[in-house]
């Protein structure tokens, strides 16, 4: 016959097991809520009218070289600076969240993150130049990581995109 002590121990063990299962379920639920909040934030930044205008404005900027870019597009011209800087900070943040496994790279792509691909292609020489003259090798490195991850997914879905990328800026009018 099972004694009261054994029954009490089994009830206590069952209680701990139920509490652990409840904790795991709550943790998973909270993680899903966090993922949805991040998706909502990123989606609203990529798809808002303001975000679209900011992206279009930064993609229409023109410069001859790094020196010309620094003269036209940095702190001396806050309106222009804010167009590309805020967009790159968004990609920097998203890249950071992906690296920390807080946000899934596929979700970012599906929500419009692929727009970082042509922007990175347009700005990469400028960013590399700014790394050399001012900001160091890690300047917008998460944004670069993000754009590269978006490109990997794009090429998995459409291998012919590599050829399209090479002609992107010669076929799309900027003004």
C-alpha positions in Angstrom: 0.0 0.0 0.0 1.2 3.4 -0.9 1.7 5.7 2.1 0.6 9.3 2.5 4.2 10.4 2.1 4.5 8.8 -1.3 1.2 10.3 -2.4 2.2 13.7 -1.2 5.5 13.4 -3.1 3.8 12.4 -6.3 1.3 15.2 -6.0 4.1 17.7 -5.4 6.1 16.3 -8.4 2.9 16.5 -10.5 2.5 20.1 -9.4 6.1 21.0 -10.4 5.5 19.3 -13.8 2.3 21.2 -14.4 4.0 24.5 -13.4 6.9 23.8 -15.8 4.6 23.0 -18.7 2.6 26.1 -18.0 5.8 28.2 -17.9 6.9 26.8 -21.2 3.6 27.5 -22.8 3.6 31.1 -21.4 7.2 31.6 -22.6 6.3 30.4 -26.2 3.2 32.6 -26.2 5.2 35.7 -25.1 7.9 34.9 -27.8 5.2 34.8 -30.4 3.8 38.1 -29.2 7.2 39.7 -29.3 7.8 38.4 -32.9 4.4 39.8 -34.0 5.2 43.2 -32.5 8.6 43.3 -34.3 6.9 42.2 -37.5 4.3 45.0 -37.1 7.0 47.6 -36.4 9.2 46.5 -39.4 6.2 46.2 -41.7 4.9 49.6 -40.8 8.4 51.2 -41.5 8.7 49.4 -44.8 5.1 50.0 -46.0 4.2 53.4 -44.7 3.8 56.4 -47.0 6.6 58.1 -45.1 8.9 55.1 -45.4 8.2 54.8 -49.1 8.9 58.5 -49.6 12.1 58.2 -47.6 13.2 55.2 -49.6 12.4 56.9 -52.9 14.3 60.0 -51.9 17.4 58.1 -50.8 17.4 56.1 -54.0 17.2 59.3 -56.1 20.2 60.9 -54.5 23.2 61.3 -56.8 26.9 62.0 -56.3 30.1 61.6 -58.2 32.4 60.2 -55.6 32.8 60.0 -51.8 34.0 63.6 -51.5 30.9 64.8 -53.5 28.7 62.6 -51.3 30.2 64.1 -48.1 29.6 67.6 -49.4 26.0 67.0 -50.5 24.6 64.4 -48.3 26.0 64.6 -44.8 25.4 66.8 -41.8 25.7 70.0 -43.8 22.4 69.0 -45.4 20.2 67.5 -42.7 17.2 66.9 -44.9 19.1 64.8 -47.3 21.1 63.1 -44.6 18.0 62.1 -42.7 16.6 60.4 -45.8 19.2 57.7 -46.2 20.5 57.6 -42.6 17.1 56.8 -41.1 16.6 54.0 -43.7 20.0 52.5 -43.0 19.4 52.7 -39.2 16.2 50.7 -39.8 18.2 48.1 -41.7 20.9 48.2 -39.1 18.4 47.5 -36.3 16.7 44.8 -38.3 20.1 43.1 -39.1 20.9 43.3 -35.4 17.6 41.7 -34.4 18.2 38.9 -36.9 21.7 38.2 -35.7 20.3 38.0 -32.1 17.6 35.6 -33.3 14.9 37.9 -32.1 13.5 38.3 -35.7 13.5 35.7 -38.5 15.3 36.7 -41.7 12.5 35.2 -43.8 9.9 37.3 -42.1 12.0 40.4 -42.8 12.2 39.5 -46.4 8.5 38.7 -46.7 7.7 42.1 -45.1 9.6 44.1 -47.7 13.2 43.8 -46.5 14.3 43.0 -50.0 14.3 46.7 -50.8 17.7 46.8 -48.9 19.3 45.0 -51.9 19.3 47.8 -54.5 20.0 50.4 -51.8 23.0 48.5 -50.6 24.3 48.2 -54.1 23.8 51.9 -54.6 25.5 52.9 -51.3 28.0 50.2 -50.6 31.0 52.1 -52.1 30.0 55.2 -50.0 29.6 53.2 -46.8 32.9 51.4 -47.4 34.5 54.9 -48.0 33.0 56.3 -44.8 34.3 53.3 -42.9 37.8 54.1 -44.1 37.7 57.9 -43.5 35.5 58.4 -40.5 33.4 55.7 -38.9 35.5 52.5 -38.7 35.0 49.0 -40.1 31.8 48.3 -38.2 29.8 51.3 -39.6 26.4 50.0 -40.6 27.7 46.4 -40.6 24.4 45.1 -39.5 22.7 46.9 -42.4 25.3 45.3 -44.7 24.6 41.9 -43.1 20.8 42.5 -43.5 21.2 43.4 -47.2 23.3 40.3 -47.9 20.8 38.1 -46.1 18.0 39.6 -48.2 20.1 38.9 -51.4 20.6 35.3 -50.4 16.9 34.8 -50.1 16.2 36.6 -53.3 18.7 34.5 -55.2 17.2 31.3 -53.7 13.8 32.4 -55.0 15.0 33.8 -58.3 18.5 33.0 -59.5 18.1 35.3 -62.5 17.9 38.3 -60.1 21.7 38.5 -60.1 21.6 39.6 -63.7 18.8 42.0 -63.0 20.8 43.5 -60.1 23.7 44.4 -62.4 21.4 46.4 -64.7 19.1 47.8 -62.0 20.4 51.4 -61.9 20.8 51.7 -65.7 17.2 50.6 -66.5 15.2 52.4 -63.7 15.1 56.1 -64.3 16.0 58.1 -61.2 14.2 61.3 -62.1 
